[in-house]
Amino acid sequence: MLIPRLVDANFMKSAQSLADSVEDTVSEVVFLGRSNVGKSSTINGLTARKNLAKSSATPGKTQLINFFDIRYIYDEKDWGIRFVDLPGFGYAKVSKDLKGVWQKNLVEFIKHRVSIRVFVHLRDARHPNAEIDKGVNEYVKKFIRGDQLYLDVFTKIDKLNMKEKRALKKAFPGCITISNSKRDGYDKIHQKIFEHIFGINEWSN
């Protein structure tokens, strides 16, 4: 069975807003997540690059939109996309003025960025019903386009017992669960991304 294999990942640029972002000429996968959900660890795990996405010890310090050039190999051919790491949401220590500008820039980006094809919403499996995650989910789905996919991906699944895992799957059918510490669940994300952007899903047959 052939599966897409991510073989190269490189940092491209940091931007403050849609206006100074890289040209939207390549399909993009955007990673959303609140503070401490493991966004940087997930991107690093997916790319097998330890320090590609930088995490900050201070919640709210990373305020830029970061772009990464991604190359897959599938069926002996190269397939290129971009990963986009967005600043986390739900910070308590960001000043009101900065938070207003920050959120405005992010909203403009996710609503009007033409090249976004997949939203990966990272959520903490230990807190699956967090209000801020519900709000983000509902908000994005108000304007999501027909050519865009929204994935609920629950991190830290290794912290749950079997009963909690079953309850999570029942509450969120079709969700993806991952463990960054155990490096589990990445293949499913790669497959979903590849299937949606390139229309190839031979591994499902």
ChimeraX attribute file (.defattr): number of C-alpha atoms within 10 A of each C-alpha:
attribute: neighborCount
match mode: 1-to-1
recipient: residues
	/A:1	6
	/A:2	9
	/A:3	18
	/A:4	23
	/A:5	18
	/A:6	19
	/A:7	12
	/A:8	15
	/A:9	21
	/A:10	16
	/A:11	15
	/A:12	14
	/A:13	15
	/A:14	17
	/A:15	15
	/A:16	17
	/A:17	17
	/A:18	19
	/A:19	11
	/A:20	11
	/A:21	16
	/A:22	14
	/A:23	11
	/A:24	13
	/A:25	10
	/A:26	15
	/A:27	17
	/A:28	25
	/A:29	24
	/A:30	22
	/A:31	21
	/A:32	22
	/A:33	24
	/A:34	22
	/A:35	17
	/A:36	17
	/A:37	18
	/A:38	20
	/A:39	27
	/A:40	21
	/A:41	24
	/A:42	21
	/A:43	23
	/A:44	18
	/A:45	22
	/A:46	20
	/A:47	23
	/A:48	16
	/A:49	14
	/A:50	13
	/A:51	13
	/A:52	17
	/A:53	21
	/A:54	15
	/A:55	15
	/A:56	12
	/A:57	9
	/A:58	11
	/A:59	19
	/A:60	19
	/A:61	14
	/A:62	15
	/A:63	19
	/A:64	18
	/A:65	22
	/A:66	22
	/A:67	23
	/A:68	22
	/A:69	17
	/A:70	19
	/A:71	19
	/A:72	19
	/A:73	15
	/A:74	15
	/A:75	10
	/A:76	8
	/A:77	8
	/A:78	13
	/A:79	16
	/A:80	15
	/A:81	21
	/A:82	23
	/A:83	23
	/A:84	24
	/A:85	23
	/A:86	22
	/A:87	24
	/A:88	22
	/A:89	21
	/A:90	15
	/A:91	14
	/A:92	11
	/A:93	11
	/A:94	14
	/A:95	10
	/A:96	10
	/A:97	8
	/A:98	11
	/A:99	18
	/A:100	11
	/A:101	13
	/A:102	18
	/A:103	14
	/A:104	12
	/A:105	17
	/A:106	21
	/A:107	16
	/A:108	13
	/A:109	19
	/A:110	19
	/A:111	15
	/A:112	12
	/A:113	15
	/A:114	15
	/A:115	18
	/A:116	25
	/A:117	22
	/A:118	23
	/A:119	21
	/A:120	20
	/A:121	19
	/A:122	23
	/A:123	26
	/A:124	22
	/A:125	23
	/A:126	17
	/A:127	11
	/A:128	15
	/A:129	13
	/A:130	12
	/A:131	10
	/A:132	13
	/A:133	22
	/A:134	12
	/A:135	10
	/A:136	15
	/A:137	15
	/A:138	11
	/A:139	12
	/A:140	15
	/A:141	11
	/A:142	9
	/A:143	11
	/A:144	17
	/A:145	13
	/A:146	7
	/A:147	10
	/A:148	15
	/A:149	18
	/A:150	16
	/A:151	19
	/A:152	19
	/A:153	21
	/A:154	24
	/A:155	26
	/A:156	19
	/A:157	23
	/A:158	17
	/A:159	13
	/A:160	13
	/A:161	9
	/A:162	10
	/A:163	8
	/A:164	14
	/A:165	17
	/A:166	12
	/A:167	11
	/A:168	21
	/A:169	13
	/A:170	11
	/A:171	12
	/A:172	14
	/A:173	10
	/A:174	11
	/A:175	13
	/A:176	19
	/A:177	24
	/A:178	23
	/A:179	20
	/A:180	21
	/A:181	13
	/A:182	11
	/A:183	14
	/A:184	17
	/A:185	19
	/A:186	18
	/A:187	16
	/A:188	14
	/A:189	17
	/A:190	17
	/A:191	18
	/A:192	18
	/A:193	23
	/A:194	21
	/A:195	16
	/A:196	15
	/A:197	18
	/A:198	11
	/A:199	10
	/A:200	16
	/A:201	15
	/A:202	11
	/A:203	11
	/A:204	8
	/A:205	5
